[in-house]
Amino acid sequence: MPRAKNNVAAKQRHKKILKMAKGYRLGRGKLYRTAKDQVEKGLQYAYRDRRQKKRLFRRLWISRINAACRMNGISYSRFMHGLREHNIELDRKALAHLAMHEPEAFKSLVEQVSA
């Protein structure tokens, strides 16, 4: 009985990996074995960075809020404490948007908190 190698499925698997490796440089985009390693690594990075993205954006929002607070003569921690005391429930994303795009509205918030 002849040996069955299941060539069709293997070809499909290889094509799938090489399609995912499109755009990689040199052998990483052309050779199956190195492309497979690189695609696996890329998927690991993607998984990790989907979680890190949330942390990085929070850090960015806090930096923007802090900068706007300093321009209005208050520290970030005092500003956030004041928001909590006055039951103003705005998340950091919204506050950062106000700080960047609507400084007058942010200034009124700072005055409300520091009063």
TORTORVEX-300209 format. One record per residue: x, y, z of N, C-alpha, C, O in turn. Coordinates in steps of 0.05 Angstrom, whole numbers, plus 5000, padded with zeros to 4 digits. Example, Ala and Ser with C-alpha at 12.3 -4.5 7.8 and 13.67 -1.06 7.14 Angstrom:
// TORTORVEX-300209
526448865156524649105156526449345156528549345169 525749555142527349795143525850015157526850235161 
// end
This chain:
// TORTORVEX-300209
501749765000500050005000501850255000503750275015 501150444982502850684981502550865006500550865019 504651015010504751195033503051445027503451565006 501251515046499551755042500851985058501251965082 501452195044502752425057500952655064501752845078 498452645055496452855060497553125050497653325066 498453135026499853365015498053615013499053835017 495553575008493653795005493453955031493654205031 493053815053492753955079495354085087495354315098 497653955082500254075089500654335073501554535084 499954325047500154565030498454795041499355025041 496054725049494254935060495355055086495255295090 496454885103497654985128499955175122500155385134 501655095103503955255096503055525084504055735091 500955515067499955755054498855945075499256195074 497455835095496255995116498456145132498156385137 500556005139502756125154504156345137504756565147 504756275112506156465095504456715089505556925085 501856685088500156915085500257095109500257335107 500356975133500557125158503257265160503557475173 505357155147508057265148508557465125510857555122 506557535111506857725089507857995100506758095120 509958105087511058355097513458325114514958525119 513958085124516458035139518758045120518457975096 521158115130523458145113524957875109525057705126 526157855085527857625078526557355082524257315074 527957165095526856895098524456885115522856695113 524157075133521857075151519157095137517057015148 519257195113516757215097516557015075514456995063 518756865070518756685047519056395054517856225042 520656335074521256055081519455965103519056105123 518255725099516155635117517055625146515755725164 519355495151520155435178520755695194519855725217 522155885182522756135196520256305198519856445217 518556295177516156445177514256345200513056515213 514256085204512555975225513456075253511856145269 516156075257517156165282516456465286515656545308 516756615265516356905268513356965272512657155287 511556815258508656865262507856795290506256935302 508956575301508356495329509156725348507656795366 511556825343512557045360510857295357510157425377 510057345333508357575328505657555342504557745353 504557315342501957265356502257295386500457395399 504557215396505157255425505257545432504057635452 506557705415506757995419503958115418503258285434 502358025398499658145395497958085420496558265429 498157845430496657765454497457935478495758045492 500157965482501158115504500358415502499558545521 500658525477500258805474497358895474496759125479 495558705469492658775472492058845501490359005507 493558715520493258785548494859035556493859195572 497259065545498959295551497759555541498259765552 496259535519495159775506493359925526493460165527 491859775542490059895562491760055583490960275591 493959935591495660065611496960315599497060525612 497960295574499360515562497460755558498260985562 494960695549493160915545492461055572492161295573 492160895593491561015619493861195628493361415638 496361105623498661275630498661535614499261745624 497961515588497861755571495761945581496262185583 493361845588491162015598492062155623491462395627 493362005641494162125667496262345662496162555675 498062305643500062505637498762755626499562985633 496762725609495462955597493863115618493863355619 492462965636490963095657492863245676492263465684 495063115683496963235701498063495689498263695703 498763495663499863735650497763955651498464185656 495263895645493164095645492664205673492164435677 492864025693492464105721494764295729494164505741 497164235722499464405729499164685716499964885728 498164695692497764945679495565115693495665365692 493764975707491665115722492365135752490565215768 494765075760495665115787494664925808494264995831 494364675800493564465819495064205812495664165788 495564035831496863785825494763575817492363605822 495763365803493963155793492463025816490062985815 493962955838492662805860490562975874488462875881 491063235877489063405890486663435872484363445882 487063455846484863475827483163235828480663255830 484362995827482762745827481262715854479062625855 482662795876481362775902478962965903476862895913 479263205892477063395891474763295874472363335882 475263165852473163055836471562845851469062845850 473062675866471662475882469962605904467762505910 471062815917469562945939466963075928464963075942 467063185904464763325893462963145876461163235862 463462885878461862675864461662735834459562695822 463962815822464062855793465262595781467562545785 463562445767464462185757465162195728463662115710 467562305722468662295695471062115696472762135713 471261945676473561765675475961915663475762135652 478261795665480761925657480861985627482062175618 479561805612479461845582478062105576478962265559 475662145588474162385583475562635594475562845580 476862615617478262835628480662915610481163155606 482062725599484262775581483262915556484663095545 480962825546479862955522479163245528479763415511 477963295551477363565558479963735561480063965551 481963615573484463765578485763835551486864055549 485663665531486963705506485363885487486364075476 482763835485481163955464479264185474478464355458 478664185500476864385510477964495537476964435558 480164655535481464745559479664925577480064925601 477865065565476065235581474265075599473865135623 473164855588471464675604473164545626472164515649 475664475620477364355640477964555662478064485685 478464805654479065015673476665055693477065095717 474265045682471865075699471764835719470864865742 472464595710472564365727474564405750473964345773 476864515743478964555763477964765784478364725808 476664975774475665175792473565065811473465125834 471864895800469664765815470864585837469864575860 472964445830474264255849475864395871475764325894 477264615863478964745882477464945900478565045919 474964995894473365175911472565045938471265175954 
// end
